[in-house]
Amino acid sequence: MNQTILLIDDDAELVQLLSDYFNFEGFKIISANSGEAGIQTLSTVKVDIVVLDFMMAGMNGIQTLVKIRSTSNLPVIMLTARGDDSYRIMGLEFGADDYVSKPCSPRELVARIRAILKRTNVMAVNGQPIFAGPITIWPALRRAEKSGQVLELTSTEFSLLEVLVRKAGHVVSKSELSFEGLGREFTRYDRSIDVHISSIRSKLGKMENGLPLIETVIRKGYQLIIG
C-alpha cells in the first residue's frame, strides 16, 4: 500500500510540483493550502508523514506544528527559508523531525521522507525490550519509558534515543547519531542533533544527583549515563 504524505503549503505552484514528484515516486498525496485545512484533514484522514511549510498566512507552520504535536507524534518535516537557522531551530524545538530549505530539491525531500518512514516502520527482530539504567525501549513498538513512565517522543527523538540506549555507557559521535538516527550524513554546521538531544534531555529529566542522563562529551559527541 502506498504511504500517504500530507503536504501543507499555500504555494500552489510548489504544491503541484511536489505532488507530481511524490506521485511519480509512488506516494499518495493529500494537500492542504493552510494550517487550518491541514489540521482538519488530519482529523479525518490517516497519513504517514506531514510536510509543512513554515511561512503561511493565517495559522503559520509553527502554530500548525504545535497543534499537531498536541495530539500526535506523527513525523513532520518542515520547509524553511534557506539560510535562516532561527527558523530551522525553532521548528525542531517545537517538535519537527527534520527540515528542508526552500527552494527545495524534490529529490532531497523524498530522500528525507524515506529515511524517516524507514526508521518509523522498521520492526525489531523480536519484541524484546532493551534496558539502559532507568530507560526501557521497545524498538518494535517505538515505545520508551523512564522508570515506568511513558516518554512522549517524536519519531526522530525516539530514533536518536534508541541509538544512545543501544550504545549506553559509550560516547556516540554526532556523525553516528546523524547517520543512524536521522538517516543522513552529518554536516558541520547542522544543529539538528543538538536541538533534538536538548529536547530528549528535557523529557528524560535528571538523575538523583541532579545531572542529566545524557552527557555532552566535548568535541566527541553524547553519552547515555547508566549508573
C-alpha positions as CSV (number, residue, x, y, z in Angstrom):
1,M,0.0,0.0,0.0
2,N,1.3,3.4,-0.9
3,Q,2.3,5.6,2.0
4,T,0.5,8.9,2.3
5,I,2.0,12.3,2.6
6,L,0.1,15.3,3.8
7,L,1.6,18.4,2.2
8,I,0.6,21.7,3.9
9,D,1.7,24.7,1.9
10,D,-0.1,27.8,0.5
11,D,2.2,28.0,-2.6
12,A,0.0,26.4,-5.2
13,E,2.8,26.1,-7.8
14,L,5.2,24.3,-5.3
15,V,2.4,22.0,-4.2
16,Q,1.7,21.0,-7.7
17,L,5.4,20.4,-8.4
18,L,6.0,18.3,-5.3
19,S,2.7,16.4,-5.7
20,D,3.7,15.4,-9.2
21,Y,7.1,14.3,-8.0
22,F,5.8,12.4,-5.0
23,N,3.2,10.6,-7.1
24,F,6.0,9.6,-9.5
25,E,7.9,8.2,-6.6
26,G,5.0,6.0,-5.5
27,F,3.5,8.1,-2.7
28,K,-0.2,9.0,-2.2
29,I,-0.5,12.8,-1.8
30,I,-3.1,14.9,0.1
31,S,-2.6,18.6,0.0
32,A,-3.9,21.5,2.2
33,N,-3.4,25.1,1.4
34,S,-3.4,26.4,5.0
35,G,-2.6,25.2,8.5
36,E,-6.3,25.2,9.4
37,A,-7.1,23.0,6.4
38,G,-4.2,20.7,7.3
39,I,-5.4,20.2,10.9
40,Q,-8.9,19.5,9.6
41,T,-7.5,16.9,7.2
42,L,-5.6,15.1,9.9
43,S,-8.8,14.8,11.9
44,T,-10.4,12.7,9.2
45,V,-7.7,11.1,7.1
46,K,-4.8,8.7,8.2
47,V,-1.5,9.9,6.8
48,D,2.1,8.6,7.3
49,I,4.0,11.9,7.4
50,V,3.4,15.6,7.1
51,V,5.4,18.1,5.0
52,L,4.7,21.5,6.5
53,D,5.7,25.0,5.2
54,F,6.9,27.4,7.9
55,M,5.6,30.6,6.3
56,M,1.9,30.6,5.6
57,A,-0.9,33.1,6.0
58,G,-3.3,32.6,8.9
59,M,-2.1,29.7,11.0
60,N,1.6,29.6,10.3
61,G,3.9,26.5,10.3
62,I,4.8,26.7,14.0
63,Q,1.3,27.1,15.1
64,T,0.2,24.2,12.9
65,L,3.1,22.1,14.3
66,V,2.1,22.8,17.9
67,K,-1.5,21.8,17.1
68,I,-0.3,18.6,15.5
69,R,2.0,17.8,18.5
70,S,-0.8,18.4,21.0
71,T,-2.5,15.1,19.8
72,S,0.1,13.2,17.7
73,N,3.7,12.1,17.3
74,L,3.2,11.8,13.5
75,P,6.5,12.5,11.7
76,V,6.7,16.1,10.4
77,I,9.3,17.7,8.0
78,M,9.3,21.5,7.9
79,L,10.1,23.5,4.8
80,T,12.0,26.6,5.9
81,A,13.6,29.6,4.3
82,R,17.1,28.8,3.0
83,G,19.9,30.1,5.3
84,D,17.6,31.1,8.2
85,D,18.9,29.0,11.1
86,S,16.5,30.6,13.6
87,Y,13.5,29.1,11.7
88,R,15.1,25.7,11.4
89,I,16.0,25.5,15.1
90,M,12.6,26.9,16.1
91,G,10.9,24.1,14.1
92,L,13.0,21.4,15.7
93,E,12.4,22.9,19.2
94,F,8.7,22.7,18.7
95,G,8.8,19.0,17.6
96,A,9.6,18.8,13.9
97,D,11.5,15.7,13.0
98,D,13.6,17.3,10.2
99,Y,13.7,20.3,7.9
100,V,14.5,21.0,4.3
101,S,15.4,24.5,3.0
102,K,13.3,26.2,0.3
103,P,13.7,26.4,-2.6
104,C,14.0,22.7,-2.1
105,S,15.1,19.8,-4.3
106,P,12.2,17.3,-4.6
107,R,14.8,14.5,-4.7
108,E,16.3,15.6,-1.4
109,L,12.9,16.0,0.2
110,V,11.9,12.4,-0.9
111,A,15.2,11.1,0.5
112,R,14.4,12.7,3.9
113,I,10.8,11.4,3.8
114,R,12.0,7.9,3.1
115,A,14.7,8.0,5.8
116,I,12.1,9.0,8.4
117,L,9.5,6.5,7.2
118,K,12.1,3.7,7.2
119,R,13.1,4.4,10.8
120,T,9.4,4.6,11.8
121,N,8.4,1.4,10.1
122,V,11.5,-0.8,10.8
123,M,10.4,-3.6,13.1
124,A,12.9,-5.2,15.6
125,V,13.8,-8.9,15.1
126,N,11.7,-9.6,18.2
127,G,9.6,-7.7,20.6
128,Q,12.0,-7.8,23.4
129,P,12.7,-4.5,25.3
130,I,16.2,-3.0,25.7
131,F,17.2,-1.7,29.1
132,A,19.7,1.1,30.0
133,G,19.6,2.3,33.6
134,P,16.1,3.7,34.2
135,I,15.2,3.7,30.5
136,T,13.4,0.9,28.7
137,I,12.7,1.0,25.0
138,W,10.6,-1.4,22.8
139,P,12.0,-0.8,19.2
140,A,9.2,-2.8,17.5
141,L,6.6,-0.6,19.2
142,R,8.7,2.6,19.2
143,R,7.8,3.0,22.8
144,A,10.1,4.4,25.5
145,E,9.8,4.6,29.3
146,K,11.8,6.1,32.1
147,S,11.2,4.4,35.5
148,G,7.9,3.1,34.2
149,Q,6.7,6.4,32.9
150,V,6.0,6.7,29.2
151,L,8.1,9.2,27.3
152,E,6.3,11.3,24.7
153,L,8.9,11.4,22.0
154,T,8.7,12.4,18.4
155,S,9.7,9.8,15.8
156,T,13.2,11.3,15.4
157,E,13.7,11.7,19.2
158,F,12.9,8.0,19.6
159,S,15.4,7.0,16.9
160,L,18.1,9.1,18.5
161,L,17.4,7.8,22.0
162,E,17.4,4.2,20.6
163,V,20.9,4.8,19.3
164,L,22.1,6.1,22.6
165,V,20.4,3.2,24.5
166,R,21.9,0.6,22.3
167,K,25.3,2.1,23.0
168,A,24.7,3.2,26.6
169,G,27.9,3.9,28.5
170,H,29.8,4.7,25.3
171,V,30.3,8.0,23.6
172,V,28.3,8.3,20.4
173,S,29.6,10.8,17.8
174,K,27.3,13.3,16.1
175,S,28.2,11.6,12.8
176,E,26.9,8.2,14.2
177,L,23.8,9.8,15.6
178,S,23.1,11.6,12.3
179,F,23.6,8.5,10.2
180,E,21.8,6.0,12.4
181,G,19.2,8.3,13.9
182,L,18.4,10.8,11.1
183,G,19.4,8.6,8.2
184,R,21.8,11.1,6.6
185,E,25.4,12.2,6.8
186,F,26.3,14.7,9.4
187,T,27.3,18.2,8.1
188,R,29.5,20.5,10.1
189,Y,27.0,23.3,10.8
190,D,23.9,21.2,11.2
191,R,22.3,21.9,14.6
192,S,19.6,19.3,14.3
193,I,21.3,16.7,16.6
194,D,22.0,19.3,19.3
195,V,18.4,20.5,19.3
196,H,16.9,17.0,19.3
197,I,19.2,15.9,22.2
198,S,18.3,19.0,24.2
199,S,14.6,18.1,23.8
200,I,15.2,14.4,24.8
201,R,17.2,15.6,27.8
202,S,14.3,17.8,28.9
203,K,11.8,14.9,28.6
204,L,14.1,12.4,30.5
205,G,14.7,14.8,33.4
206,K,17.8,14.4,35.6
207,M,19.4,11.7,37.7
208,E,19.2,11.8,41.5
209,N,22.5,13.6,41.6
210,G,21.0,16.4,39.5
211,L,23.0,15.6,36.4
212,P,21.4,14.9,33.0
213,L,21.1,11.3,31.8
214,I,22.7,12.3,28.5
215,E,26.2,13.7,28.9
216,T,27.9,16.0,26.4
217,V,31.4,14.9,25.7
218,I,33.1,18.0,24.2
219,R,34.3,17.5,20.6
220,K,33.3,13.9,20.7
221,G,29.5,13.5,21.0
222,Y,27.0,12.3,23.5
223,Q,26.8,9.5,26.1
224,L,23.8,8.0,27.9
225,I,24.8,7.6,31.6
226,I,23.6,4.2,33.0
227,G,25.0,4.4,36.6
